[in-house]
Amino acid sequence: MDGRARGAAVLAAADRATDAAGVFAGVSARLRRTLPHDAAVWAATDPETGLITAPMVVEGLGDRERCAEYWESELLEEDVLPFRELARARVPAAGLRAATDDLPARCARYRRLLQHQGVHDELRGVVRAGGRPWAVVSLFRTSGAPFGQDDVDLVASLSTPLAARLRRLARPSPDASPPGAPGPGLIVFDKGGAATSINDEARAHLASLPDGPSVPSALGVRLPIWVVGTVLQARAVAGGRDRGGARTRIRTGQGRWLVCHASALTGPGGRPGPVALVIEPASAADMGVLVAEAYELTPRELQVAHEVARGLPTGEIAARLVISPHTVRDHLKAIFEKTAVSSRGELVARLFAEHYWPRSRN
């Protein structure tokens, strides 16, 4: 089977999925037949920040709690093939042994974690579209030949088609959860990354998150790897290792969206202090990029959609955005086609329904 046929067979598994977790499970199972591997980690990412989010599918790795060590190495250590670099690379996939001239011990991640789990080689890839990452994948072999160029090419060829499918699955869906979601939750972590305090709202939000890898804490709650990753990113930013935001959006098991953001505090004399993490219901501002990407709206089209949600007529929208009424109508036509609606009311219901994304306010 040539590369194109291999890729088509893998994508067929993704087409049958109804959510991102299904995409990962189906693609991984089909990929294993044509690209043998012994273990895999598939993780959705926030398309704006690149941080991991739900869902995450882990296969063939015995100790899932060590996922935290994997992401700690990813975010806090200088290493080989970091996902943030693959996300910008011309080819968004690479093998560890090939990248280190068959000397994987050059990689801190390998020395610290992978070799102790019996990993022989790792193939990493970023699933991206329009310059934004929608997922990351790591495939592992414990024996046999390292991943070859054909394997790398196959994973790279799947990047954009899989991102398109994940982007469509990120579109709004009705929220079956009861009204009155908790307000902002707060968790405080010491400078070593251990959780030291939490409020009741944070406990409630954590309980609503889907299943996935997590780590225990002294607070009596398990902390999902997405929360841990956000804290690690805040530490990376504070340490000057990254300038990106420590922020990720997470979809709950009931279909609601939460936003998780962390910031490293400073103590007396500017000394490193704890990290404060806030987890709360996502606002319209939090969801702007995700909704625009899910429906492939341009920034201007998203602006027009915002003004429609405010109830403004065409003339007022044109005045606010300093464009002609004719241009507004052209944008609306494109928006209606992309969102598969035929009226302003349907558009507002689809993009700005109160159960999904609060309407913009003046």
C-alpha positions as CSV (number, residue, x, y, z in Angstrom):
1,M,0.0,0.0,0.0
2,D,1.5,3.3,-1.0
3,G,1.6,6.4,1.2
4,R,-1.5,8.0,-0.2
5,A,-3.6,4.8,0.2
6,R,-2.2,4.4,3.8
7,G,-3.3,8.0,4.6
8,A,-6.7,7.6,3.1
9,A,-7.3,4.5,5.2
10,V,-6.3,6.3,8.4
11,L,-8.5,9.3,7.6
12,A,-11.5,7.0,7.0
13,A,-11.3,6.0,10.7
14,A,-11.4,9.7,11.6
15,D,-14.5,10.3,9.4
16,R,-16.5,7.8,11.5
17,A,-15.8,9.6,14.8
18,T,-18.2,11.9,16.5
19,D,-15.8,13.6,18.9
20,A,-12.1,14.3,19.2
21,A,-11.5,11.3,21.5
22,G,-13.1,9.1,18.8
23,V,-10.8,10.6,16.2
24,F,-7.7,9.8,18.3
25,A,-8.8,6.2,19.1
26,G,-9.9,5.4,15.6
27,V,-6.9,6.9,13.9
28,S,-4.5,5.3,16.3
29,A,-6.0,1.9,15.8
30,R,-5.9,2.1,12.0
31,L,-2.4,3.7,12.0
32,R,-1.0,0.9,14.1
33,R,-1.7,-1.5,11.2
34,T,0.2,0.5,8.7
35,L,2.7,2.2,10.9
36,P,3.5,-0.3,13.7
37,H,4.0,1.2,17.2
38,D,3.7,-0.1,20.7
39,A,2.3,2.9,22.5
40,A,0.8,6.3,21.7
41,V,-0.3,9.5,23.3
42,W,-2.8,11.7,21.4
43,A,-3.7,15.1,23.0
44,A,-6.0,17.9,21.8
45,T,-4.4,21.3,22.0
46,D,-5.7,24.8,22.4
47,P,-5.4,26.2,18.9
48,E,-4.4,29.7,20.2
49,T,-1.8,28.8,22.8
50,G,-0.8,25.2,21.8
51,L,-1.2,23.9,25.3
52,I,-2.7,20.5,25.8
53,T,-6.4,20.2,26.6
54,A,-9.1,17.5,26.7
55,P,-9.3,14.9,25.4
56,M,-6.2,12.9,25.7
57,V,-5.9,9.3,24.7
58,V,-3.0,7.3,26.1
59,E,-2.4,3.8,24.8
60,G,0.2,1.1,25.8
61,L,1.8,3.1,28.6
62,G,1.4,1.4,32.0
63,D,1.9,4.4,34.4
64,R,-0.3,7.2,33.2
65,E,0.6,9.4,36.2
66,R,4.1,9.8,34.6
67,C,2.4,11.9,31.9
68,A,3.1,14.8,34.2
69,E,6.8,14.1,34.0
70,Y,6.6,14.0,30.2
71,W,4.9,17.4,30.0
72,E,7.2,18.8,32.6
73,S,10.2,17.9,30.5
74,E,8.4,19.3,27.4
75,L,7.8,22.7,29.0
76,L,10.6,23.3,31.4
77,E,13.7,21.7,29.8
78,E,15.7,22.5,26.7
79,D,15.1,19.5,24.5
80,V,15.0,17.8,21.1
81,L,11.9,18.2,18.9
82,P,9.7,20.3,21.3
83,F,6.1,20.4,20.0
84,R,6.2,24.3,19.8
85,E,9.0,24.0,17.2
86,L,7.3,21.2,15.3
87,A,4.2,23.4,15.1
88,R,6.1,26.0,13.1
89,A,8.3,23.6,11.1
90,R,7.9,23.0,7.4
91,V,7.3,19.3,8.2
92,P,5.3,19.0,11.4
93,A,6.6,15.5,12.3
94,A,10.0,13.9,13.1
95,G,11.6,10.9,14.7
96,L,13.8,11.1,17.8
97,R,16.6,8.8,16.7
98,A,16.8,10.4,13.3
99,A,16.9,13.9,14.9
100,T,19.8,12.8,17.2
101,D,21.8,10.8,14.7
102,D,20.8,7.6,16.5
103,L,21.9,8.9,19.9
104,P,18.6,9.4,21.7
105,A,20.4,10.0,25.0
106,R,21.1,13.5,23.7
107,C,17.4,14.1,24.5
108,A,16.6,15.0,28.1
109,R,13.1,13.5,27.7
110,Y,14.6,10.2,26.7
111,R,17.2,10.2,29.5
112,R,14.7,11.2,32.2
113,L,11.7,9.2,31.2
114,L,11.5,7.3,27.9
115,Q,14.5,5.0,28.3
116,H,13.2,3.8,31.7
117,Q,9.9,2.9,30.1
118,G,11.7,0.8,27.5
119,V,11.1,3.2,24.6
120,H,13.4,2.6,21.6
121,D,12.2,5.5,19.5
122,E,9.6,8.2,19.4
123,L,7.8,9.8,16.5
124,R,6.2,13.2,17.2
125,G,3.8,15.1,15.1
126,V,1.6,18.2,15.3
127,V,-1.9,18.3,13.8
128,R,-2.3,21.8,12.5
129,A,-4.3,23.9,10.1
130,G,-4.1,27.5,9.2
131,G,-1.0,27.9,11.3
132,R,-2.8,26.7,14.4
133,P,-2.2,23.4,16.3
134,W,-5.2,21.3,17.1
135,A,-3.5,18.2,18.5
136,V,-0.2,16.6,19.1
137,V,0.8,12.9,18.9
138,S,3.7,10.8,20.1
139,L,4.1,7.3,18.8
140,F,6.6,4.9,20.6
141,R,8.4,1.8,19.6
142,T,10.0,-0.4,22.3
143,S,12.0,-2.5,19.9
144,G,12.9,-3.1,16.3
145,A,13.8,-0.6,13.7
146,P,13.5,3.1,14.4
147,F,10.9,5.2,12.7
148,G,11.9,5.8,9.1
149,Q,11.3,8.7,6.7
150,D,8.2,7.0,5.2
151,D,6.7,6.9,8.7
152,V,7.5,10.6,9.3
153,D,6.0,11.5,5.9
154,L,2.8,9.6,6.7
155,V,2.2,11.3,10.0
156,A,3.1,14.7,8.4
157,S,0.6,14.1,5.6
158,L,-2.2,13.5,8.1
159,S,-1.6,16.8,9.9
160,T,-3.8,19.1,7.9
161,P,-6.7,16.7,7.1
162,L,-6.9,15.6,10.8
163,A,-6.9,19.2,11.9
164,A,-9.8,20.0,9.6
165,R,-11.8,17.2,11.2
166,L,-11.0,18.3,14.8
167,R,-11.8,21.8,13.9
168,R,-15.3,20.8,12.7
169,L,-15.9,18.8,15.9
170,A,-15.1,21.8,18.0
171,R,-18.2,23.6,16.8
172,P,-20.9,24.4,19.4
173,S,-23.2,21.8,20.7
174,P,-26.1,22.1,23.2
175,D,-25.2,22.1,26.8
176,A,-27.2,19.5,28.8
177,S,-25.7,20.6,32.1
178,P,-28.0,22.4,34.7
179,P,-27.9,26.2,34.9
180,G,-26.0,28.0,37.6
181,A,-22.4,26.9,36.8
182,P,-19.9,27.7,39.6
183,G,-18.0,30.9,39.4
184,P,-14.2,31.2,39.2
185,G,-12.3,28.5,40.9
186,L,-8.8,29.0,42.3
187,I,-6.0,26.6,43.0
188,V,-2.6,27.7,44.4
189,F,0.6,25.7,43.7
190,D,3.9,26.2,45.5
191,K,7.0,27.0,43.4
192,G,7.8,23.3,43.1
193,G,4.4,22.7,41.4
194,A,2.5,21.0,44.3
195,A,-1.1,22.1,44.9
196,T,-1.4,23.7,48.3
197,S,-4.9,25.2,48.4
198,I,-8.2,25.1,46.5
199,N,-11.7,26.7,46.7
200,D,-15.0,24.9,46.4
201,E,-15.7,26.4,42.9
202,A,-12.5,24.8,41.6
203,R,-13.4,21.4,43.0
204,A,-16.8,21.7,41.2
205,H,-15.1,22.6,37.9
206,L,-12.6,19.8,38.2
207,A,-15.4,17.3,38.8
208,S,-17.0,18.3,35.5
209,L,-14.0,17.6,33.4
210,P,-13.8,14.5,31.2
211,D,-11.7,11.4,32.1
212,G,-8.0,11.5,31.3
213,P,-4.6,11.3,32.8
214,S,-4.3,13.0,36.1
215,V,-2.1,13.1,39.2
216,P,-3.0,12.9,42.9
217,S,-2.7,15.9,45.2
218,A,-2.5,16.6,48.9
219,L,-5.9,18.4,48.5
220,G,-7.8,15.2,48.0
221,V,-8.5,15.8,44.4
222,R,-6.8,14.5,41.3
223,L,-5.5,17.2,39.0
224,P,-6.0,16.6,35.2
225,I,-2.9,16.7,33.1
226,W,-4.4,19.8,31.3
227,V,-4.4,21.7,34.5
228,V,-0.9,20.6,35.4
229,G,0.3,21.6,31.9
230,T,-1.1,25.1,32.3
231,V,0.8,25.5,35.6
232,L,4.0,24.2,34.0
233,Q,3.6,26.7,31.2
234,A,3.2,29.6,33.8
235,R,6.5,28.4,35.4
236,A,8.1,28.3,32.0
237,V,7.0,31.8,31.2
238,A,8.2,33.1,34.7
239,G,11.6,31.4,34.1
240,G,12.0,33.1,30.7
241,R,11.7,29.9,28.7
242,D,8.6,30.9,26.8
243,R,6.7,34.0,26.1
244,G,3.4,32.3,25.3
245,G,0.3,32.5,27.5
246,A,-0.4,30.0,30.2
247,R,-4.0,29.5,29.1
248,T,-6.1,26.7,27.7
249,R,-9.8,26.1,27.0
250,I,-11.3,22.8,28.2
251,R,-14.6,21.2,27.2
252,T,-16.4,19.6,30.0
253,G,-18.2,16.2,29.8
254,Q,-21.5,18.2,29.5
255,G,-20.3,20.2,26.5
256,R,-19.7,23.5,28.3
257,W,-16.4,25.3,27.9
258,L,-14.1,26.3,30.7
259,V,-11.0,28.4,30.5
260,C,-8.0,27.6,32.6
261,H,-5.3,30.2,33.1
262,A,-2.3,30.4,35.4
263,S,0.2,33.0,36.5
264,A,3.4,32.8,38.6
265,L,3.5,35.2,41.5
266,T,6.5,36.8,43.1
267,G,7.4,37.0,46.8
268,P,9.3,39.5,48.8
269,G,12.3,40.9,47.0
270,G,11.0,39.6,43.7
271,R,11.8,36.0,44.7
272,P,9.8,33.3,42.9
273,G,6.5,32.6,44.6
274,P,3.5,30.3,44.1
275,V,1.5,29.9,40.9
276,A,-2.2,30.9,41.0
277,L,-4.5,29.0,38.6
278,V,-8.0,30.2,37.8
279,I,-10.6,27.9,36.2
280,E,-13.9,29.4,35.2
281,P,-16.7,29.4,32.6
282,A,-15.4,30.6,29.3
283,S,-16.6,34.1,28.2
284,A,-17.2,35.4,24.7
285,A,-13.7,36.8,24.6
286,D,-12.2,33.4,25.6
287,M,-14.1,31.6,22.9
288,G,-13.5,34.0,20.0
289,V,-10.6,32.3,18.4
290,L,-12.0,28.8,18.9
291,V,-15.4,29.6,17.3
292,A,-13.8,31.5,14.5
293,E,-11.5,28.6,13.7
294,A,-14.2,26.0,14.1
295,Y,-16.3,27.7,11.4
296,E,-13.3,29.0,9.4
297,L,-14.4,32.6,9.9
298,T,-12.0,35.4,9.1
299,P,-11.3,38.0,11.8
300,R,-13.6,40.5,10.0
301,E,-16.4,38.0,9.6
302,L,-16.1,37.3,13.4
303,Q,-16.4,41.0,14.0
304,V,-19.6,41.2,11.9
305,A,-21.0,38.2,13.7
306,H,-20.4,40.0,17.0
307,E,-22.3,43.0,15.8
308,V,-25.2,40.9,14.6
309,A,-25.4,39.3,18.1
310,R,-25.7,42.9,19.5
311,G,-28.8,43.3,17.3
312,L,-27.4,46.0,15.1
313,P,-28.8,46.6,11.6
314,T,-26.6,46.6,8.6
315,G,-26.0,50.4,8.5
316,E,-24.9,50.6,12.1
317,I,-22.6,47.6,11.7
318,A,-21.0,49.3,8.7
319,A,-20.5,52.5,10.7
320,R,-19.0,50.7,13.7
321,L,-16.6,48.8,11.5
322,V,-15.9,51.6,9.0
323,I,-16.9,49.6,6.0
324,S,-19.7,49.9,3.5
325,P,-23.2,48.3,3.9
326,H,-22.5,46.4,0.8
327,T,-19.4,44.9,2.3
328,V,-21.3,44.0,5.5
329,R,-23.8,42.1,3.3
330,D,-21.0,40.3,1.5
331,H,-19.6,39.2,4.9
332,L,-23.0,38.1,6.1
333,K,-23.5,36.0,3.0
334,A,-20.1,34.3,3.6
335,I,-20.8,33.8,7.3
336,F,-24.2,32.2,6.5
337,E,-22.6,29.8,4.1
338,K,-19.9,28.8,6.5
339,T,-22.3,28.3,9.4
340,A,-25.1,26.7,7.4
341,V,-27.8,29.2,8.5
342,S,-30.1,31.4,6.5
343,S,-31.0,34.2,9.0
344,R,-29.5,36.4,11.6
345,G,-31.5,34.7,14.3
346,E,-30.2,31.3,13.3
347,L,-26.7,32.7,13.3
348,V,-27.0,34.1,16.8
349,A,-28.5,30.8,18.0
350,R,-25.6,28.8,16.5
351,L,-22.7,30.9,17.5
352,F,-23.8,32.9,20.6
353,A,-26.4,30.7,22.3
354,E,-26.4,31.4,26.1
355,H,-25.8,27.7,26.9
356,Y,-22.6,27.8,24.9
357,W,-21.1,31.2,24.5
358,P,-22.6,34.3,26.2
359,R,-23.6,37.0,23.8
360,S,-21.3,39.9,23.5
361,R,-22.3,43.0,25.5
362,N,-21.8,46.6,24.7
